[in-house]
Amino acid sequence: MARDSQSKGISDFLMKVMSLILAIMVWFIIKTAAGLSYSNAEPNRPARPEQTPPPLSNPDALKENNGTDSE
């Protein structure tokens, strides 16, 4: 009987230690991620010049881009 009580106490202690370690890991991840930006775009990077997309109503405009010349 004493053996079961002692092993239960050790098991409870290990669960508490593991819970504490998990809480510290979650806190560290949140603290580390708090300073990160939501994208990996560089703020000083010049913007790419925008190109107008070809109109979708004209299928011939896309013929050179997708390589299908068969009709």
C-alpha angles and dihedrals in degrees: 000000000000090000093057092048092049094048090047089052091050091047092051090048092051091049090052091049091049091048090051092049091049092049091051091049092050091047091050093049092050092046092049095046094047092081097046123104121238093242135032093234113129112237094218095048114114115245117253112249109255119242120203111243118237114262114265092216091067109066092183091066091065096045095093093049103051098038098230108132097161118104 
